[in-house]
Amino acid sequence: METLYHETNKQIQDVQSRMGRLETTDREYIALLEEELQAKINQIFRHLERLEILASKEPPNRRQNAKLRVDQLKYDIQHLQSGLRNFQHRRYVREVQERERDELMARTFTTNDADTSISIDETLQFNTNLNDAHKGMDDLLSSGSSILDGLRDQRSTLKGTHKKMLDVANMLGLSNTVMRLIEKRAFQDKFIMIGGMLVTCIVMVLVIKYLS
């Protein structure tokens, strides 16, 4: 398990480093870099599935710590996956805006074109709505990022507290029942965090539809 854990952690660090170059990569190479990143992320998720199985087979005195380490890797790669999708969305919106602007500039108007003013108004309105949607999405992404950072800090705090509780429990020789209750609480906290992330994503989608 240790070998696969360190390999997966190294891959996550590599993905994080590559994502830092997205904003500076030439336009013609961005799609290729996005595909490479997504392929690496998919491979990491497959490694995490294997790690979860291996962690469940660890000795009882090491099993909880192994699961926490795997959960941390899973949180990190989910955060990177979300960042990649957000970048792809911003790139798509930017390309649509540029295409609409180019089409508007390339269009030839005549004094006898009765639909000229209407078409211009519709195009300007569409562009305004698109800009509003883009701004709203950026604000929402910023808010979502703050929420995710807060959840991550809470998770780190809970993990530290949980580890201390386990150490104290081992020292005091608490019963297996109490230990199971502690593990159950940690499991519930993980689902609360995931639920918060899902609610944030749903709100983001609803706002995008509303602004569009």
C-alpha positions in Angstrom: 0.0 0.0 0.0 2.8 2.4 0.9 4.3 2.2 -2.6 1.0 2.9 -4.3 0.2 5.7 -1.8 3.4 7.6 -2.5 3.1 7.1 -6.3 -0.5 8.5 -6.2 0.6 11.4 -4.1 3.4 12.2 -6.5 0.9 12.1 -9.4 -1.4 14.5 -7.6 1.5 16.9 -7.1 2.4 16.6 -10.8 -1.2 17.4 -11.8 -1.2 20.4 -9.5 2.0 21.7 -11.1 0.7 21.2 -14.6 -2.5 23.0 -13.9 -0.5 26.1 -12.8 0.6 26.3 -16.5 -2.9 26.4 -18.0 -3.2 30.2 -17.9 0.1 30.7 -19.7 -0.1 27.9 -22.3 -0.6 28.9 -25.9 -4.2 28.6 -27.1 -3.4 25.9 -29.7 -2.0 23.6 -27.0 -4.5 24.2 -24.2 -6.9 21.5 -25.4 -4.1 18.9 -25.5 -2.9 19.9 -22.0 -6.5 19.6 -20.7 -6.7 16.1 -22.1 -3.4 15.1 -20.5 -4.5 16.4 -17.2 -7.9 14.7 -17.3 -6.2 11.4 -18.2 -3.9 11.7 -15.2 -6.8 12.6 -13.0 -8.7 9.5 -14.2 -5.7 7.3 -13.5 -5.4 8.8 -9.9 -9.1 8.0 -9.2 -8.4 4.4 -10.3 -5.4 4.2 -7.9 -7.6 5.6 -5.1 -10.1 2.8 -5.6 -7.3 0.3 -5.2 -6.0 2.2 -2.1 -9.4 2.1 -0.4 -9.4 -1.7 -0.8 -5.9 -2.0 0.6 -6.7 0.3 3.5 -9.6 -1.8 4.5 -7.2 -4.8 4.7 -4.8 -3.1 7.0 -4.4 -4.3 10.6 -7.0 -2.8 13.0 -4.5 -0.6 14.7 -3.4 1.0 11.4 -6.6 0.8 9.4 -8.2 4.1 10.5 -5.0 6.1 9.8 -4.7 4.4 6.4 -8.3 5.4 5.5 -7.7 9.0 6.6 -4.6 9.2 4.4 -6.6 7.9 1.4 -9.4 10.3 2.1 -7.0 13.2 2.0 -5.7 12.1 -1.4 -9.2 11.8 -2.6 -10.1 15.3 -1.4 -7.0 16.8 -3.1 -7.7 15.2 -6.5 -11.4 16.2 -6.3 -10.4 19.7 -5.7 -8.1 19.6 -8.8 -10.8 18.1 -10.9 -13.1 20.9 -9.9 -10.4 23.5 -10.8 -9.9 21.9 -14.2 -13.6 22.0 -15.0 -13.9 25.6 -13.9 -11.0 26.6 -16.2 -12.6 24.7 -19.1 -15.9 26.6 -18.5 -14.2 30.0 -18.4 -12.3 29.1 -21.7 -15.6 28.1 -23.3 -17.4 31.3 -22.3 -14.4 33.4 -23.5 -14.3 31.6 -26.9 -18.1 32.1 -27.4 -17.7 35.9 -26.7 -14.8 36.2 -29.1 -16.7 34.3 -31.8 -19.8 36.4 -31.4 -17.7 39.6 -31.5 -15.9 38.4 -34.7 -19.2 37.5 -36.4 -20.6 41.0 -35.5 -17.5 42.8 -36.8 -17.5 40.8 -40.0 -21.1 41.3 -40.9 -21.8 43.9 -43.6 -24.8 46.2 -43.1 -26.6 48.4 -45.7 -29.0 51.3 -45.3 -31.8 49.1 -46.7 -31.3 46.4 -44.2 -34.6 46.6 -42.3 -33.4 44.0 -39.7 -30.1 45.8 -39.0 -31.1 47.6 -35.8 -33.1 44.6 -34.5 -30.2 42.2 -35.2 -27.7 44.6 -33.5 -30.0 45.0 -30.5 -30.3 41.2 -30.2 -26.6 40.6 -30.5 -25.8 43.3 -28.0 -28.4 41.9 -25.6 -27.0 38.4 -26.0 -23.5 39.7 -25.4 -24.6 41.6 -22.3 -26.4 38.5 -20.9 -23.3 36.4 -21.6 -21.1 38.9 -19.8 -23.5 39.0 -16.9 -23.5 35.2 -16.8 -19.7 35.1 -17.0 -19.4 37.7 -14.1 -21.9 35.8 -12.1 -20.1 32.6 -12.7 -16.8 34.1 -11.6 -18.4 35.4 -8.4 -20.0 32.1 -7.7 -16.7 30.2 -8.4 -14.9 32.5 -6.0 -17.6 31.9 -3.4 -17.5 28.2 -4.0 -13.7 28.2 -3.7 -13.9 29.9 -0.4 -16.5 27.4 0.8 -14.3 24.5 -0.3 -11.2 26.0 1.4 -13.3 26.4 4.6 -14.4 22.7 4.3 -10.8 21.7 3.8 -9.7 23.6 6.9 -12.5 22.0 8.9 -11.5 18.6 7.6 -7.9 19.1 8.6 -9.0 20.2 12.1 -11.4 17.2 12.4 -8.6 14.9 11.2 -6.2 16.2 13.8 -8.9 16.0 16.6 -9.8 12.5 15.5 -6.2 11.3 15.6 -5.8 12.7 19.1 -9.0 11.0 20.2 -7.7 7.7 18.8 -4.3 8.1 20.6 -6.1 8.9 23.8 -8.5 6.0 23.3 -5.5 3.6 22.8 -3.9 4.9 25.9 -7.0 4.6 28.1 -8.0 1.2 26.6 -11.5 2.3 25.6 -13.9 -0.4 24.5 -14.4 -1.4 20.9 -17.9 0.1 21.0 -16.6 3.6 21.7 -14.0 3.2 18.9 -16.7 2.2 16.4 -18.7 5.3 17.4 -15.7 7.5 16.7 -15.2 5.9 13.3 -18.9 6.3 12.5 -18.8 10.0 13.4 -15.8 10.5 11.1 -17.7 8.7 8.3 -20.7 11.0 8.8 -18.4 14.1 8.7 -17.1 13.0 5.4 -20.6 12.7 3.9 -21.5 16.1 5.3 -18.5 17.6 3.5 -19.4 15.9 0.2 -23.1 17.0 0.6 -21.9 20.6 1.1 -19.8 20.4 -2.1 -22.8 18.9 -4.1 -25.1 21.7 -2.8 -22.6 24.3 -3.9 -22.3 22.7 -7.4 -26.2 22.6 -7.7 -26.4 26.3 -6.8 -23.8 27.1 -9.4 -25.7 25.3 -12.1 -29.0 27.0 -11.1 -27.3 30.5 -11.2 -25.8 29.8 -14.6 -29.2 28.8 -16.0 -30.9 31.8 -14.4 -28.3 34.3 -15.7 -28.5 32.7 -19.2 
